Amino acid sequence: MGELTGWKEMSLGDVARWLSGGTPRTSEPEYWGGNIPWIGSGSLKDFRIESSERMLTSLGAANGSRLVGPGTVIFVVRGMSLKTEFRVGITQREVAFGQDCKALVAKSVVSPIYLAYAIKSQTQYILGLVDEAGHGTGRLNTDQMQEILISIPPLPEQQAIAEVLGALDDKIAANRKLAETAEELAVALVGSRGGARVPLGSVVRHAKLSVDPTTLDVVRVRHYSLPAFDANGAPEEVEPIAIKSSKYLVENPSVLISKLNPRFPRVWNISDGHGPDALASTEFLVLEPETSTTSVLWSILRQPDFSTALQGKVAGTSGSHQRVRPADLLDTDVIDPGALPGEVADSVTALCLAAASARAENQTLATTRDTLLPALMSGRIRVKDVEREVATLF
């Protein structure tokens, strides 16, 4: 770092105080359902951490978990997600966290937001440290993590770097919120105007063409998998040889719906992104709408009563591996897309297209951020060199 005045290298173990979390007993109802977000390996999805599907009461936080304040860096050290991605973020409010995560409280030498980005910049190296804890669960060794070296510039430059990267993340968060709101409106609109009901199988074609990815005459494929859906709702682009089993070909505009665990609905609107290089996990059914757009069909399959109906048809005893048989799924009654008023169908399609556009922009923004991240963190490029380029994205 000789030519970078004021920069130095320090280990993660030296720049922060490390904390471990825990999970209160789930059998104690007075511990859950409060107003304190509880962050676990499954709920750490956003870089800016401020909410969770699971909430603790103050009593729960005091009995088995740990509270940390705003500006705390949290990352996953154990979980299935570690096999494909490294999740790290920074708290925006007081939260509790579980034993599958570590929390870092930055020391005075480093700003919390810079520390979060510095750790994120090491993603590929960190994924190389993941070992197997059994049953497909990834695990990071704390001692190895604490030995990781990061570059530490003077505090003013730390703040400048964080502001550039933060502007991109703020825009990504705003686009994500726009997409979620548009899709919620689409689902609500269909639910409020739907009337007649028909079996799902009567309004879709179930596409079942299975292919060996290595036989495809393409350089890269778009892989619609469960982990990709859970991570960011975008297919993973990989070389065909990286996929080790047969997949369904998504040749036409389609809606993918997972057979696995209908308690957690996974419904994917593929209005675009189909073709000879688009492959879906065999955990999905590939449904081509026959009387509507994919957006209308997607909004129908996202109705709460449809999800509830599927939960009553699951087979299997394990809560994490319950599946719905394809025949049973296709026999389930849904709102008839052909009976929806034309203006409703048009509005739903427009809302979902707006959501898709926001998500597509996010992919560009995320690519830019991920390209800049290691370069800024290493001092290879400086903030003044990229400010104008970043400004053109807004």
N, C-alpha and C positions, 0 to 999 in steps of 0.2 A: 504494500500500500504506500510505498515511499513517496510517489509524486502527488499523493492526495493528502494535502495538509490537514492535520487534525484527525484523520481517520485512524482507527485501530481495530484489531480483531479481538473479540471476547467470546467466551463460551456461553451457551444458554444457561448453564448452571451458575455462572457468575453474574449475569445481568438481571436475574429475577429471583424472587422467593417462590418456591414450588409448593403447591398445595394439592392434596388429594381430597376427593369427594366421597359421597356415599348415597345410598338409597334407603329412605325410610321404609318401614314395613308397609307393603301394599295392602295388607289385611286390616290396617287401621284406618278407617274412613276419616277420622278427624285429622289425619296427616295430609290428606289430599283434597283438591278442589278449592284451594285458597287463591291468593293473588301473587304468589312468588313463582316465577318460571323455574322449572326444574330441567336442567340441561343434561341430556344423556347422549350416547353415541348416535341414537336415532333422531334426536331432535335438534342436533347442532347442524343446521343446514345453511344458515345465512352467516356472512362474515360479520355483520353487525348484529349482535345477539341481544334480543329484547323480548322474545316471546317463545312459548313452547306449548305443545298440545297438553302437556302434563304440568299441573300447577300445585304447589305446596302451600299449606298453611304455615303460620309462624311456628306452631307446635311441631309440624312435620320437619321443618327446617332445623329445629333444635334437637330432633331425635333421629339421627342417622345420616344427615346430609351436612353440607357446609355452605355458608353464605359468602359471596364475594361481591364487592361493589363495582360501580362503573369503571371502565378502563382496565378490566382484568382480561388477560388473554387466556382462552380456553381451547384445548384441542383434544381430539379423540386419541386414546392410546390402546383401546381394545374394542373390536367390533367387526362385523362382516364388511362394513363399508371400507375398512382399511385395505381390503384386497384390491380395491379399484381406485380409491381416492383418499386424500388426507384432508380432514375437516378441521379448520381452525377459524377462530373468530375473536372479536373483542366485545365485551359487554357494554351495553348502553344504559343499563340500570342494574339494581341489585338482583342477583339470581342465585339459585342453589345449583349444585351440579353433582353428578353421580361418579361412581368409582371407575367407570369406563373412560373418564376424562381426567386431564390434569389442568390446573389453573396456575398461571404465572402472574405474579404481581411485580411489575417492573421496578427496578432500583433507579436511583437518580440519574445514572449515566445514560439511560435510554428512555425515550418517550413510549408510552404504552402502545400507541397506534403504530409507531415505527417498528416496535418489537413484533407486533402481530404480522406486519407485512414481511419483516425479515424472516420469520419462521415460515410464512407461506411461500417465500421465494425458494425455500429448501425442499419443496414438495417432492420432487423426483428423487432426491437423495433419501429423504425420509421414507418414502415408499419402498426403497431398496432395503431398509432396515426391518421391515415388517416380517415377523415370523408367524408360525401357525400355532394357535392355542387350542386347536381341536374343533371339529364340526364346522370348518370353513370360517372360523373366527380369526381375524388378524390381531396381532399384538405388537406393541412397541416397547422396547426396553428403556426404562427411565434413565439408567446410567448412560446408555448410548446417546439418548436425546440430549442429556445435559452436556455432553462433550462436543456437540455441534458448534462450530465457530460461525459467528456472524460479523459482518463489517459494521462498525459503529462510527458514523461521521459526527461532527459537532452537532449539538442540539438544534440550532437553526436550520441546518441542512436536513436533519431528520424530519423536521416539521414540514419543510418544503417538499420533500419526497412524498411524505404521507398525504399532503394536500393534493398533489397531482394524482396519485393512485386513488385517493378518497373521492375525488371528483368523478372518476370513472365508476367506482363502486356505488356512489350516490345515484348516478344516472341508471345503473343496472337495477338498483333497488326500486327506483321510481317506475321503470319499465315493467318490472315484475309485478308491482302493485297494480299498475294499469291493466296488465294482462289478467291478473286474478280477478279484478273488479269486473272487467268485460265478460269474463267467463261466468262469474257468479250471476251477472245480469241475464246472460243467455239461458242459464239453467233455470233461473226464477221465471223468466218469460215463458219458457216452454211449460213449466209446471203450472203456471197460472192460466194458460190458455188451452192446455191439452184436454181432450175429452175421451173419445173412443179409444179402446185398447185392443191390441192384437198381439199374437205371439211374435216374439222378436224374429224368429226364423222366417216369418212370412214377408218381412220387409227388407231382408238382407240376403246377400249371397255369401256363404261361408267359404272363403278361399283357403284351400288346404294344400297348395303346391309346395312340397318340401324339396329343398335343394341342398347339395353339398357345396358350401361356399367356395371350396378350393377348385371347383369345376367352372366357376363363373369367369367370363372373359372381361374382367374389370380389375383395375389397379387397387381400388379401395371400395369398401362397402359401408353403408350406413346400417348399423346394427341397433335395432330397437329391442333393448333388453330390459329386464326388471331393474337392475342396478342403474342403468342410464335414465330410466323413468324417474326413479327415486332421487337421483342426484340432481338433475336440472331439467328434466323433461325434453332433452335433446338426444338424438341417436349418437352413438359412439362411432366415429369414423376410423376404421381399422383396415389393415390388409386382410384379405380373405383367409390367408393361412393362419391368422391369429384366432380364428373361430374353429373350435375343435369338434363341433357336431352339426348335424343338419338343422336348417332353419326354414321358416316359411318365407316364401317370396311375396313381397308386397308390391304387386304389379300395378294396381290401380288405386285411386283415392279410397281410403279405407279408415275404419275405426278399429283400433286394437283394444281388446278387453281381456284382462288377466283372469285366468281360472283360479289362481292361487289367492287364498285369504281374502274373500270378498268383504271382510270387515274393514279392509283398507283398499278402497276402490282404486284400480289403476285403469284408466280409460284414456286412450291416446288418439287424438284427432290428426290423421295423416291426410290433410287436404292437399298438401304438397309434400315433396320428399319421398314419393313412391317411384318405382321404376325397377329396371333390371339389377340395380345395385342396392336395393332396399330389402333388408332381411329382418324378420321378427323372431324373437324367441318362441319356442314351442309352448311356453307357458301362456302365450296370448292366443286368442281367437282372432283371425283376420276377417273382418266383416265389411263387405262392400255394400253401401246403401243402394236400394233399388228404386226408392220413391222419394228421396230427399238428398240434400247435400250431406257431406260428412259432418259438418258442424251441427246440423239439426239432429242427426243420429247421435252424435257425441253428447249433446245436451239432454237427449232422452235417456241415454244410458247413465248419465250422472244424476238422475233423479233419486232422491233418498229412498223412495219406496221400492225402486228397482234393486238397489243395493241390499235393502232389508230382505227382499224376496230371495235373493241369491244366498244370503246367509242361512236361510232355512233349507237350502238344498245341498249344503256341503257334505262331503264324505271325507273320512279320515279322523283320527282321534287327536292328533297333535294340533294344538292351536296355531302353530307356525306353519303347518303343512296341510291345511285343509283346502280342498279343491272342489270346484263345481264341475260336474260332467258336462262336456259340450252340448250334449243333447238336452240336458236339463236347462242349461243356460238359454238355449235357443227356443225352448218351450215356454219360457217366462214371458208373461204379458208386459207390454210396454205401451206408452202413448203412441197412437197411430200417427206417423209423420205425415202421411198423406191427408189427414184430417185437419192439420194445423192451417189456420188462415195464411194466405200468401204473404201478407205483410209481416206476420210473426216470423215465418220462416226466413224472409229476407233480412229482418232485423237480427235474428239469431246468427245468421251467416256472416253479416257485417261485423257483429261484435266479436265473433271468433276469429275473423280475419284480422281485426285490429289487435287481438291478443297475439296471434301468430306473428304479425309484423313487429310487435314490441319484443317478442322473444328472439326473432331473427336479428334485430338490432343489438340485442344483448350478447349474442354470440360474437358479433364484430367487436363490441366493446370489451368483452372478456378476453378475446384474442389479443387485442391491443394491450390491455392491462397485463396479461400473462407474459407478453413479449417484453414490456418495459420493466416489469418487476425485478427480474434478476439483474438486468443491466443497470438500473438505478441503484439497487442495493449493493452492487459491487463497485460502484463508482465508474463503471465503463462508459456510461453516458451521464450527463448532468441534467438537472432540472431545466436549466435555461435552454437546453438543446431540444427539449420535447414539449415545452409548454404550448407552442404554436400548433404543433401537430395534434395535440390533445384537444385544443380549443376548436378545431375544425369538426370534431365529432359531436358537438353540442349545438 
